[in-house]
Each structure stands twice: as C-alpha cells, then as structure tokens.
C-alpha cells in the first residue's frame, strides 16, 4: 500500500526529484521540461495531491491578491455602482482570475499614503490598481519611493513618475465641444465637477469655444450620478435658467440624468411652455448610452482595453520589467442626442 502523499516532501520522494522541481512542475513553470512536468502532474493527480497555496504564499511573502482602490471625496462621487467603473472592474477581475489572482476591492474617502501602504505592509496585496488621483498627485510619488507596485486609472501628467492608463481628457473635452459647434450650437455649457481629470476636459471645452470665438458659460456643478444630473437640470428648467443650446457633460450618467429631466419637464408642460431643444454630449460610452432615446453621443473610453492594460502594467512592475504609461484612443461616438433633441 502506497504511503499517503500529503506534503511537498512526500511528493518529491515519490517523483524522485527535489521539492522545488515538484513545486515548479505543478505551477507549470517552463523551467521544467514538458516531459518532467507531465510525469509529476500525473503522479500528483493519481495521489490526489495539490500544493498548499496558502503555505507557499506565506513562505514567498505573496498574497496572490491585487488590491483595487477607489479614491473618492464623498458618497456622491463615482463609486463601484457607477456603470463605467463597474465595467472596468469586471474586466480587471476577469484578467486577474485568468492569471490565478484574487481581487480585493476597497474605497477611501480620505486617501493618504499610510492607508494605501497598509495593503503592502500587511501583506494583503502584491500590487494595487487605483482609480482616481485625488487632489494630491504627490501622494503617488511617495508610494513610488517606497517601491510599491501600483498603477493608476487616470490622466497622464508630463511631470508624474508613476504609471497611468487613461485617455486624453483635454482632447475629449475639445472633441465634444467642437462637435456641438459643428452642429450649430452657439451657447454651450459644461456640466460636471472639477477633478484632476475632468478639469482637463473643461479646459478642452474652453479651448474649442475660444477658437470658435464663442463665449463659455459658468460651470454647471453636478456630481457624477444620474440623480444629481436630473436634480440640477430640473431646477434650471423650473427657474427658466436652462438657456443653452448645447451641453458637454463630464460623464454619461450626468448627461442621461439631464436628458430625463428635460423630457419629464416638457411632458408636464403645454407646447408654448416647453423648453427649447438642445444638443448634449456625454463622456465614457457606458453600455446603456446606445439604448436610450435619444441615444447618447459620447466620448468613448475603452474599458475592455483599459482594464487589460491596467493589469498588464501592474504585473510588469511586480516582475521588475520595463513599463510605460498608456494613453488609450480618445474617440467621439456620434448618436442622436447631439442632433437638437
């Protein structure tokens, strides 16, 4: 009767090789020949043996987990319930699962260096993907100095040293505004909140208006939610301050909230009291945008490519390989909402 195989040492004796060879063979390491790998894996299967990954990770000081952290300022900011964030998280989770890693999801309303360092110091994570750059880009330079593998979803700054994946936000704001100008709009507003990223979209909006010799309107301050887009637009309509023919929205959720407010307002009014038609462009190209009425013209951020690149860059850092920030294509997707709804 064969002795029960319960440890790596037992498996090594059974296969007639070293423990490290068994470990590498069972993890499909290319350092071991195909013939040897297949022989050891067959023996392990027959003996119903598998490596204790928890014990192995403790020895290697690895968690096989990646922390994904959202930096938010309030409950009204983009969170894990935001359709754009959800899509990115789904791609990241799929990519991590494919390479045998788990995902730890967290959010911080008051980000600081110690809070982020804790994921590494406590061995909770081997690397970190961060959404948002907060108001303190220097925070990430501090993390970089501590040799922590991390990558940020956000805009690239020429002075930063940390890695980012994102789109050209200035160009996105400019493309959205130029499109509305080409549609014949003369009084174009910008709706959103100012963050590091969205301020660049706002500057792109201003640049396009300046080059077209058109006036810019005061910022319409709206959180990144359907509800706040709806609430703010409803108030403007009820107080007769909805006096623009075009809107560049900082997100699709804001744009769709504004569109619903406009439609609801006009549904309750006589024809002579209805608000005048306007054009609107969103930002992100969330899945629901194409199914609304009217369908939403928007600036696309490729979430599938973005999620894959975030994971790819992070693991290049973990494995000490050269890596560079990635700027994804910034593209206008024209649909019905920019044709004077």
C-alpha angles and dihedrals in degrees: 000000000000116000113250112263107222106142138050088247091055090050092048091053091048092051095039094234138102123282091246090055091052091048093050094044092052091049091050094245113181088218086081120067118253091243093053092043093052093047094051093043090051091050091048091051092049090049092045089236128155132171116260096239093189092057092042092051091050090055092047093042089238130133099189085222132116120206116222109197129190116205108207133168099208142354088267094064125092107295139168089287092062109107093225093051091044092055092050091047091051092054091046092049092050092049093048092048090051091059095041101260133127126223124231111198122201141152132211125199094190106036119197136163095258094051091055095040089056091074089063100034092053091045090238092132141019092209142358138229113200128200113208131012098233117209095298115067089172087071090074093049088058090052090049090054088056090057095242118160108235141137129199130221100221149080123319117241120198090227099049122103098193124088123261138181117201147099135280100272095185090054091046093055090045095049092049093050095044089052091055091047089052088051088060100259115154103174108050124174130195117225123196146064125288115249128148090274102037093046087064089052088051091051089051089052091050092047093054092048092048092051090049090048091240126138121250120228127225112276113269100224109220132156118234097264138101090236097053091045088053095045097048094044092048091054092049091050094047092049092045092242094121090104105143132097097209138035131194106202122202091223141013091245090059092046094050091048090053092048092052091048090052093048094046092048094051092045089061097046136077114251092257091054099046121117117255118259119266139182124239137189123196132198131236103030096238115193096255092057094082093050099053125096108269095023111235125256105216149159109259123228107187103231095182094054091038094054092047093049093049091057093042094053093045093054091046086059093045090053092044094244125146113270137175135197116267125222111197125212113282107214137172114227108201117211137146104294094074093058098085102276 
